Structure formats: structure tokens, C-alpha cells
Amino acid sequence: MIPMVNLKAQYVEIKDEVERGLAETIENCSFILGPNVAAFERETAEYLGVKHAIGVASGTDALHLALIAEGIGAGDEVITSAFTFIATAEAIKYVGAIPVFVDIDPKTFNICPDAIAAAITPNTRAIMPVHLFGQPADMARIVELCEQHNLKLIEDCCQSFGASINGKQTGSLGHASGYSFFPSKNLGAFGDGGLVVTNSDATAETIKQLRNHGSKVRYYHDIIGYNSRLDEMQAVILRAKLKRIDQYNTTRRHVAHLYSELMADLPLTTPHEDGVGIHVYHQYTLLSDRRDDIMTALQAKQIGCAVYYPVPLHQQNVFKEECAGIVLPVTEAVAATCFSLPICPFLTDEQIREIVGVIRGVLVALEPVQNLQ
Ligand SMILES: *Cc1c(COP(=O)(O)O)cnc(C)c1O
């Protein structure tokens, strides 16, 4: 059996450190916004090369609070991708704004800058790129569009912890960015967690207020806020994993490159690296017309596989009505043929060869058998 993500193997490696940290926290009873959250915020700000990092309860909250802090509200148009997890668009809806879905690049699956440019109207207030599957979006062009049109740039970095462009981390290029620490993410907690990062002092102050019931001083409330703090216990776990994140991401890249090398001769499309950003492979996602046959064969061998994402957001029931008439040909074509294979820092070369062997069996079985005589 090969799972999509082997969280158990990762736990075994950090067990002692995590258990010591958790025991200490329980002993100290410093459960809310304690020393580990503060230390994790300092450590991630340094790692990501940003002035401020503020721990929150989830990636969804990180994006939601970032939009509020950047002043995005009712009736504002926010341009984003339809080929992403629903939370990207949920955050936009929470503030009363309108998600404007545009098409993706057929190779990287990231939002297409030309499509963004074509969708800008006088009501556009922000662009929200997603660094999908761990590959940075085309930020040079997106930053330029934001500057030209005076738009806010909110990066959805929920899948891209550690991904960078010319030495700059994703999340450090926008006005405010959101990270998720959902357990299966590149940097994952043992539960939910999230982070907002920004270089703006004012945005950081607002996020700190918003996550803690709108107060700067306890029991004095200036705005309506939320209960959205990063949990102290989760911060203990995240600090242990942050120390190892570069090693985790390097191994993910090794896994991806070995997959691609072993499948180079097969009739399917392996992931494309744009050569500009460092892809940290949150997912290893391919395209094949025979996706269903391949997945059936993998499942029969108890090998994990999944479709991220089968239904683009503009075709989801929740958006069907407001997106009526919207056609995104590349997004729709990719959603119809994409599938993802197991990837995590603990997948062995042997397991990768086994997985590729199953896929090869499906794709090569149909080819005419030659030299029989
Ligand atoms: C995981 C994810 C989110 C939401 O993060 P949660 O921590 O689960 O709330 C948002 N956007 C993208 C692209 C994600 O992958």
C-alpha cells in the first residue's frame, strides 16, 4: 500500500522533538498565543524574507483576513483562477467581493497573465494568484499588472511553502499572502493552521487585531474581529518541521524528477517547470486521456491517486449561477484529464518505480505487440 502522503513516516522522524515541545506547553499551560506561536512567527518571517508573519487558524482564514486588511469589500472584483481549491474563492465571497475567474496556462496550470489583463475592469481591486501544486505563478507579469492598474496583490501560497522565484519566496511579492498548514501541505501541522505574511506594518497590525476579536489591548475592541489564532500546540509541531522544510522540499523535487524521468517515453504529459521559479511539488500532477484506466489500475494495487481538481470553480454548483456563460477552455480541458500521484519526502525510489510500473502496464498494454515471430 502506498498512500498519497506518508505522514506517519514524517512523524517518526520528529517524534522526540515534538513530544518534548508539547509536554512543555502542557506543563506551562500557555495555550493561546504563547511563546511557540511568537517564535514560529519570527522564524517564518525570516525564512520567507518578509517583515511580518501572523499565525491564524487556517489557510482559508489567512486569505479571508488578508482580503479584509487590504480593504477588499462589497462589489470589488478579484481576479483569480478557477483551477484551485474552493477556499481561494470562498475567501473572496466572505468579504462580499466578486471572484472573476480567468483561464490558466496549459503547461504550468497557473493563472494566465494575458487572461488577467483582459479581465481588468474599473471595478477590479485585486489579483489573487495561486501558486498551484507548489509552482510559483508568473509573478513578474502579475506584479507589473498590479502596479499598472493600482491593484492589490494577494498571493494564495497554501500549496507553495518554500517555493521561490530568483531567490524570493512566494508570499513575499504581494501586499499580503496566505499560507495553510493543513496536515498534507508541504509544511503541515497536526490539525488546522495558517499564516498571513506581509511587508506592511499597517496590514500586520490589522491582521493581529482581526485574528483576536478586533482587540489590541485585551477587552478593548476597536473593530469586529474573529477567533482565528494559530494554536500553540500546532506551532510546536510546525517549528520542528520548519527546521527541515528545505530538506523536505528538496526530496519532493527529487521524487518528481525521478517520476518524470521514468515516464519520459510514455504517452502522457508530465509536469512542466517554467524554469523561472523553484517548484516545490505540493502535488505531482499529470495529464492523460486514459486517466480513469490508470487510476483504476493504481487503486487495484492500493496505490494512492487523486484528481485535483475534477470540477473547476466556475462549474461548481455554488458558482454555476453567477458564472453562467463563462467558458475557460484550458481549465476545463486540464480538469478533464489531470490526476496526481503520491508525493511526499518519504516516498522511496523503489516505490516510485513500482508506481510507474503500474502506469506503464496500462499504457503499454494496448500498443501492438511486435516481433512475435
Ligand atoms: C489548502 C488550500 C487552501 C485552504 O487552506 P485550509 O488551511 O485548508 O483552510 C486555500 N487555497 C489553496 C490553494 C489550498 O490548497
The ligand as a Gaussian input file, in Angstrom:
#p B3LYP/6-31G(d) Opt

LIG

0 1
 C       -5.411000      24.108000       1.304000
 C       -5.734000      25.301000       0.481000
 C       -6.444000      26.391000       0.999000
 C       -7.120000      26.374000       2.340000
 O       -6.329000      26.067000       3.423000
 P       -7.010000      25.480000       4.767000
 O       -5.861000      25.560000       5.735000
 O       -7.437000      24.105000       4.484000
 O       -8.113000      26.384000       5.154000
 C       -6.611000      27.503000       0.203000
 N       -6.136000      27.555000      -1.039000
 C       -5.465000      26.520000      -1.600000
 C       -4.953000      26.637000      -2.989000
 C       -5.255000      25.355000      -0.857000
 O       -4.623000      24.331000      -1.417000

